Amino acid sequence: MTEQEGTTDQPAGENPRQATIINAQFAFIAARFGDGLSAEERAEIRSRLARSVALGEQLRSVPLAHSDEPEMLFIPYRGKDDQTS
Amino acid sequence: MSADGLAYATVAELGRLIRAGEVTPTQLVEHAIERLETVGRRLNAVVTITRDLALARARQAEAELSAGHDRGPLHGIPYGAKDLLATAGIPTTWGATPFQHQVFDYDATVIARLREAGAILVAKLAMVECAGGFGYEQPDASFTGPGKSAWSEEAWSGGSSSGSGSAVGAGCIPFAIGSETWGSILTPSAFNGVTGLRPTYGRVSRHGAMALSWTMDKLGPMARTAEDCATVLAAIAGPDPNDPTTTDRPLTPVPPQRDGFRFAVLKGAADWAQREVRENFEASLEVLREIGSLEEVSLPDFPWDATASVIVLAEAASAFEEFIISGESAGLTAPEDRTGLHHALALPAVDYLRALRIRRRAARELDRLLAEFDAIVAPTIPYVAPPISDRFQTWFGRERGPSLGAAGNLCGLPSITVPNGFSESGLPTAIEFTGRAYAEDRILAAAIAFQSRTDWHTRHPAW
């Protein structure tokens, strides 16, 4: 499978908008890995991309308010006081 | 006590035997190693047996106990650790060929704490490669081969803590440490007929454990009884400066409560389970009615699986980015794992952050529901262990009914699985009790009460 062939498929059940997103993400992956992927691997990656795009759509079905923050653990670092930076 | 009796004795029973002078830690270690070398190897449960170190520790335990220095209920007890926990000078393979020769120069906090408690590490145990984070779709996904259930060599042990489950289930060791991001303690516990505890996220330090998901990884015990799980948890829990996500909230002692519990039953969870799983779950509910009240509930309406999936994918892809980009993932055993996380490198950051934002809201709503109960119960896994030759999609299918796995792990809630029967083919089934965050005492008390009225946890395979 060529890179073009690997990025322009639109399997049944995928609407054009989903296919565009999946193909764009696939192009990103293909660019990172170059020619190192077999046809079978490219097909598998695209299939998984389709599933993860669907996951993102499920997340966007949940209404969130501006005040809905993520739980983040960040602790500002300060070294020992005798350190200069 | 006979060798068979030693093999399937609980931590509590072995502790009594040691203190009564009926067995020595050295004898227990030698017995464990003999069974690991034979039964354990046959089940693909073992990576490394730490013979010399274990025998030295056993002699040390004997000397300390003789001198009146008793470190507590784990002193002199052999155990195994999932091979994603760093052990100084001993290979830590993460179950994966590319990491087969990886050696750290420090111990994971859990390993250090168990050593302080007097427990004796006898083996590093097999696991699904990289804790299953690369999306394996069949049991043959470890360089040690497919994990086999303690109850049938033709059935999968479950994963990703495969060897921890089967080595305990087959009477090689009285307890093991497993890890769970999403199902990796509860599933192998269920498939091997053992009791497994997934603590609250942050209850047990992750320092020295392979990272799959920084915000969802948990470490916990797999043993024969809930009582033993409580004993091990007490030894490994607590704040750790090396893991800033650990909590200083004290571990509440398990109360001696045997009835008066309030159970929620997850609506619809058993409807789509295999017939024997459903029947055994319904029989378990009758036992729970003897010790408490039951009320059917549904989970708050959130995309639990999708939210948990996006978080695990994003964090795993980041944790393993160098491994993936370097091409080293091509050395993984399962073909689907070799490119299994490539797609997650394209996951939008806003999707990940949205999942984190949803988690915060979902956790609050789920806690409001659970506040009314000691535990919510459901079949641990809606099917028995699949054949080791089957792909999961053949056995499990893609469709899933309601389950506690995604919600409980997404929100970092504690859960314990206990055996509750067998299928017609002789494979174990199990029920799980999930509680509020930091309420290990409640679910442990409920599980201990359940096991005081059932004997499924005392049955063992004919190894």
Interface residues (C-beta under 8 A of the other chain):
Chain A: Q25 F26 F28 I29 R32 F33 G36 L37 E41 E44 I45 R46 R48 L49 S52 A54 L55 G56 Q58 L59 R60 S61 V62 L64 D68 E69 P70 E71 M72 L73 I75
Chain B: G135 T215 P244 T245 F302 P303 A306 T307 S309 V310 L313 I325 G327 E336 R338 T339 G340 H342 H343 A344 L345 A346 L347 P348 D351 L353 R354 A355 L356 R357 I358 R359 R360 R361 A363
